[in-house]
Amino acid sequence: MYLERPDLTGPARRCAALPLKPWSLACFRDLGFTEACALAWYWNGRNTARECLAPCLWAWVAGEPSNRPDGSLNDCLRCDEERSGPVFKRAAGRTRRNSGIISSIGRADGEVEAVVQGYPP
């Protein structure tokens, strides 16, 4: 899933923003998530909306990139990392960073685990 979709920010935001939980979960499943992962992403989105609504709306309306010129996260992603990240990491178990997978969000050296990905020939 993570290897096939290096940018989940937009698709996950759209799924989490759906007004009804069953619609949101179906959207996440349509992206390729298992039921358990869909639930983890759903609750992460709900918590981020509750905790980070203002900076995330601003980032979306302003079309802010994920990273600032100095490499730091925009205010929305920083808020999500601080307010939703710890629980998400425990609930989801697997993240792109702890799997050694580079995503569309720039990360500082050492934030992405050095994992050798073994792909079948």
C-alpha positions in Angstrom: 0.0 0.0 0.0 2.6 2.5 1.0 4.9 1.6 -1.9 2.1 2.0 -4.4 1.0 5.4 -3.1 3.8 7.7 -2.0 1.4 10.6 -1.5 -1.5 9.7 0.7 -2.1 13.3 2.1 -4.7 14.3 -0.4 -6.5 11.0 -0.7 -6.6 10.4 3.1 -7.8 14.0 3.7 -10.7 13.4 1.2 -11.6 10.1 2.9 -11.4 11.5 6.4 -13.6 14.5 5.4 -16.5 12.4 4.4 -19.5 13.2 6.7 -20.4 9.6 7.7 -18.0 7.0 9.2 -19.2 4.2 6.8 -18.4 6.4 3.8 -15.1 7.3 5.2 -14.1 3.7 5.9 -15.3 2.6 2.5 -13.1 5.4 0.9 -10.0 4.2 2.8 -10.7 0.6 1.8 -11.0 1.7 -1.8 -7.6 3.2 -1.5 -6.3 -0.3 -0.6 -6.3 -0.2 3.2 -7.4 -3.2 5.3 -10.3 -2.7 7.6 -8.0 -2.3 10.6 -5.8 0.3 8.8 -8.9 2.1 7.5 -10.1 2.5 11.1 -6.7 3.8 12.2 -6.6 6.3 9.4 -10.2 7.3 10.0 -9.7 8.0 13.7 -6.4 9.8 13.0 -8.2 12.1 10.6 -11.0 12.8 13.0 -8.6 13.6 15.8 -6.5 15.9 13.5 -9.7 17.7 12.5 -10.6 18.3 16.1 -7.1 19.3 17.2 -5.7 21.0 14.1 -8.6 22.4 12.2 -7.5 26.0 11.9 -3.9 25.3 10.7 -5.1 22.5 8.4 -7.8 24.6 6.8 -5.3 27.4 6.3 -2.7 25.1 4.7 -5.4 23.6 2.4 -6.9 27.0 1.3 -3.4 28.6 0.9 -2.2 25.5 -1.1 0.8 25.2 1.2 3.4 22.5 0.4 4.0 19.9 3.0 7.4 21.3 3.8 8.6 24.9 4.2 11.8 26.0 2.4 13.8 25.2 5.5 12.5 21.6 5.4 10.3 21.9 8.4 6.7 20.7 8.2 3.9 23.1 7.5 1.7 24.0 10.6 -1.0 21.4 9.7 1.4 18.5 9.4 3.3 19.5 12.5 0.1 19.7 14.5 -1.0 16.3 13.1 2.4 14.8 14.1 2.2 16.2 17.6 -1.5 15.7 18.4 -2.4 12.6 16.4 0.9 11.0 15.5 1.7 9.2 18.8 -1.6 7.3 19.0 -1.6 6.7 15.2 1.8 5.1 15.4 0.7 2.8 18.2 -2.6 1.9 16.5 -1.3 1.5 12.9 2.0 -0.2 13.9 3.4 0.3 10.4 4.2 3.7 9.0 6.2 4.7 6.0 9.0 6.1 8.1 9.5 3.0 10.3 9.3 0.9 7.1 12.1 2.8 5.4 9.8 4.1 2.7 10.2 7.7 1.4 7.0 9.6 1.0 6.0 12.9 -0.6 6.6 14.6 2.8 10.3 15.6 3.2 11.9 14.2 6.4 15.1 15.1 8.1 18.0 12.7 8.0 17.5 9.8 10.4 13.7 10.1 10.5 13.2 7.4 8.0 14.5 4.0 9.1 17.2 2.5 7.0 15.4 -0.7 5.9 16.5 -2.8 2.9 13.4 -3.4 0.9 13.4 -6.9 -0.6 11.5 -7.0 -3.9 10.9 -10.2 -5.8 12.8 -10.4 -9.1 
